[in-house]
């Protein structure tokens, strides 16, 4: 987050910068602590944009949930995502 930025503003900006997508943030999905960071994850609805990797990513793509375990994910991410209500 940038100084003075709300969670919702940060979600919109970060997703646009990292994926090219425009989103409307929804409710809080959960919080993860990765010291020294406290990460708030939000549900979001895509309303526009074109999926493309930002300057800090080599690739971006939609992946079916069943295939997430095949990717090199951050420790605990798959469990976190699997526990979210559908």
C-alpha positions in Angstrom: 0.0 0.0 0.0 1.1 3.5 -0.6 0.8 6.3 2.0 -2.8 7.4 2.5 -4.2 4.6 0.3 -7.2 2.6 1.4 -7.3 -1.2 1.1 -9.8 -0.9 -1.8 -7.6 1.7 -3.6 -4.6 -0.6 -3.2 -6.5 -3.6 -4.5 -7.5 -1.7 -7.7 -4.1 -0.3 -8.3 -2.1 -3.4 -7.6 -4.3 -5.7 -9.7 -4.2 -3.2 -12.6 -0.4 -2.9 -12.3 0.3 -6.6 -12.0 -2.3 -8.1 -14.3 -3.8 -5.3 -16.5 -7.3 -6.0 -15.2 -9.7 -3.5 -13.8 -11.6 -4.7 -10.8 -14.2 -3.8 -8.2 -13.1 -5.0 -4.8 -15.6 -7.0 -2.7 -15.5 -8.2 0.9 -12.4 -9.4 2.8 -11.5 -13.0 1.9 -9.0 -13.3 4.7 -5.8 -12.1 6.2 -2.4 -13.7 6.1 0.6 -12.8 8.2 4.0 -13.0 6.5 6.2 -11.1 9.0 6.7 -8.3 8.8 3.7 -8.0 6.5 0.0 -8.3 7.3 -1.7 -9.1 4.0 -5.4 -8.5 3.5 -6.9 -10.5 0.6 -10.2 -9.4 -1.0 -12.6 -10.9 -3.4 -12.8 -8.8 -6.6 -14.9 -8.7 -9.7 -13.2 -8.2 -13.0 -14.9 -5.3 -14.9 -12.4 -4.6 -17.7 -8.9 -4.6 -18.9 -6.8 -7.2 -20.7 -4.9 -9.9 -18.8 -1.2 -9.3 -19.2 1.8 -9.6 -17.0 3.0 -6.4 -15.4 6.7 -5.3 -15.3 7.4 -7.3 -12.2 6.0 -10.6 -13.5 7.2 -13.0 -16.2 3.7 -14.5 -16.9 0.1 -14.2 -15.9 -2.8 -16.6 -16.7 -6.0 -18.0 -15.5 -5.5 -21.5 -13.9 -8.3 -23.9 -13.0 -8.4 -24.6 -9.3 -7.6 -28.3 -9.8 -4.3 -27.3 -11.4 -3.1 -24.9 -8.7 -1.2 -27.6 -6.9 1.0 -28.0 -10.0 2.4 -24.5 -9.7 5.3 -23.3 -7.5 3.2 -21.4 -4.9 4.2 -19.5 -1.7 4.0 -21.8 1.3 0.4 -21.9 2.7 -1.2 -20.3 -0.4 -2.9 -23.4 -1.7 -4.3 -24.2 1.8 -5.6 -20.6 2.1 -7.2 -20.7 -1.3 -8.7 -24.1 -0.7 -10.3 -22.9 2.5 -12.1 -20.0 0.9 -15.9 -20.3 0.4 -17.0 -20.8 -3.2 
